[in-house]
Amino acid sequence: MLRKIILPSILLVLAYGFWASPDFKEISAGVAIFLFGMLALEEGFKAFTGGTLESILRKSTNRYWKSLTFGIASTTVMQSSSLVSVITISFLSAGLITLVAGIGIIFGANIGTTTGAWLIAGLGLKVKISAYAMPMLVFGVILVFQKSKAMKGIGYILAGLGFLFLGIHHMKEGFEAFKSTIDLTQFAVAGYPGLFLFAGIGIFATVVMQSSHATLVLILTALAAGQITYENALALAIGANVGTCVTAVLGALSANVEGKRLAGAHLIFNVATGVVAIVFINQFLWGVESISAMVGIAATDYTLKLAVFHTLFNLAGVMLMSPLIGQLAKFLEGTLKAPEVTAVEPKYLNDAVLEFPDAMMEAVRKETLHLYDNALEVLAHGVSLHRHEIFSDENLEQIVQQKRKVIDVDIDVVYERNVKALNGAIVSFLSEAQTKISPEYSEDLFALRTAGRHVVEAVKDIKHLHKNLSIYAASDNEHIRAEYNQFRLQVGTILRELGGLREDALDPENITLLNLDGLTAAAEEGDVVSNGSLDRLIRKELITPEMATSMMNDSAYTYDVSMKLIEMGGILFAAQAMELRETERSIKLDDSEMEAVVDEINAEEQELKADSKIKRFDASRIKTASAG
């Protein structure tokens, strides 16, 4: 409702301004061109966020000072604290960085954004930069039409810079021409009333334009033309600094609770910094004068003094808030709590991660792991084992042998509550992501979809296995009980090994697909038809025909569960070391080599059995000799 009122009002004011003054038209056109340049610049840098920026972000946030430095450097390079804020929110939502690291980046971005004021005050207003704008636009537009993603990105950056320069030129010219029509300094307000009034105007202008850079350019060009007083320009700069956090707040609306917490930190930091700047304005002015005299800034060069002031109060804000960052994070975590849900819902999937490929891929991978974690209850209880038993250091075979009581679990209920809805959310998200992601990510996206399907199918197979296992795992027939215990042991062993591989995968030196080959070979060898167990039991009439049929079917279910879990592990845990994926695939055993491994395992088992028989025979002879 508010948007429906504000937008028409702004359009009416602009239309009146265009009619009343051609100079106002040039200033407005300059702002519009500048904002379009910001959009082009952001689009250009987004072309390079498909791995490079994300990789740097992961490695640059394990310490507070690193995340602060990253925020300063990235904002200085991209000249857009808004883009850095949105990227940070998306990565925090995907679980790639901590809240403290995200807050550090936001603090750094506020310092980094001050470089824009220095560039405009020191270069943009003293050099005819429109002369550089035209070549940039020409080369930029040519590169934008190239097929290469990198060339397109460079093209957008060049075009963006060209539009920025052109916008600054038009704003500068508009304010210079405005002098002959009206002197805006007559509307100046001195003292604290002026500070609060013009700070409010700065906030409003930044909220409307969604860019503190654009507001600063407007302030600097107006100050250079003498259309606003130095004191009011300072207040406008404070307001622009507070208003810039609105972009982060809007970006967090589609994010999860972590993204909202970061936006809250951004808002608290900027408001606190603005209040400090207004309350201690006289002390800041003294600091500006001292620094200006020290570095040789002329007493009447108010644009450079404004850049000094902008940097000074942002640095003061970071110095003030840095010792409190831990308390700030705890306050936000306590205030903005994750909503309580009765059914399992996605933890990492949200619209905020869709714009950045690596963040989106990591969010889907973590959500698929979340799906697997929720399926573990069904998978473990389906073979009458508890998760703490599977992931303990105790001998799993002994646990299976000793634990004959079947766990009563309604697999359908748990599946509906913990697995089905979550998998549906992942599939829906992947369908949307497929339309936005570049082709080079399609293979990994399809692999993650496959991993989720394997988890769901494994749960469905466990449901079929559980039906007969509930009968035969506690049967008085020791032979059928032993076979079903082997099924239980096989599934439990794979779940335990996958848990270990999941931990190992945190080390990028691990080549997890090779480790999974051993599990695959064991699953192949465990099939009761191929290993001869079924024929032996039938031939010796140790089980009934009904038992044999159930045993054959459930062996197939066990094999299917095993293979689906192994393939899922290969996708999810190998994804931790993406740079090794191709190497892993190239040296992974093919089907013929896998058969050779299975044959070798069978041969070793036969040899062990033969050795065991010889030892028993020798022991018998010794007993006989002793008795004689």
KANOR-V242249 format. One line per field, one symbol per residue. burial: I if it has 24 or more other ideal C-beta (glycine too) atoms within 12 Angstrom, else O. A space follows every 50 residues. Layout:
# KANOR-V242249
burial = ???
This chain:
# KANOR-V242249
burial = OOOOOOOOOOOOOOOOIOOOOOIIIIIIIIIIIIIIIIIIIIIIIIIIII IOIIOIIIOIIOOIOIIIIIIIIIIIIIIIIIIIIIIIIIIIIIIIIIII IIIIIIIIIIIIIIIIIIIIIIOIIOOOIIOIIOOIIOOIOOIIOOOOIO OIIIIIIIIIIIIIIIIIIIIIIIIOOIOOOOOIOOOIOOOOOIIIIIII IIIIIIIIIIIIIIIIIIIIIIIIIOIIIIIIIIIIIIIIIIIIIIIIII IIOOIIIIIIIIIIIIIIIIIIIIIIIIOOIOOIIOOIOOOIOOOOIOOO IIIIIIIIIIIIIIIIIIOIIIOOIOOIIOOIOOOIOOOOOOOIIIIIII IIIIIIIIIIIIIIIIIIIIIIIIIIIIIIIIIIIIOOIIIOOOOIOOII OOIOOIIOIOIOOIIOOIIIOIIOIIIOIIOOIIOOIIOOIOOIIOIIII IIIIIIIIIIIIIIIIOIIIOIIOIOOOIIIIIIIIIIIIIIIIIIIIII IIOOIOOOOOIIIIIIIIIIIIIIIIIIIOIOIIOOIIOOOOIOOOIIOI IIIIIIIIIIIIIIIIIIIIIIIIIIOIOIIOOIOOOIIOOOOIOOIIOO IOOOOOOOOOOOOOOOOOOOOOOOOOOO
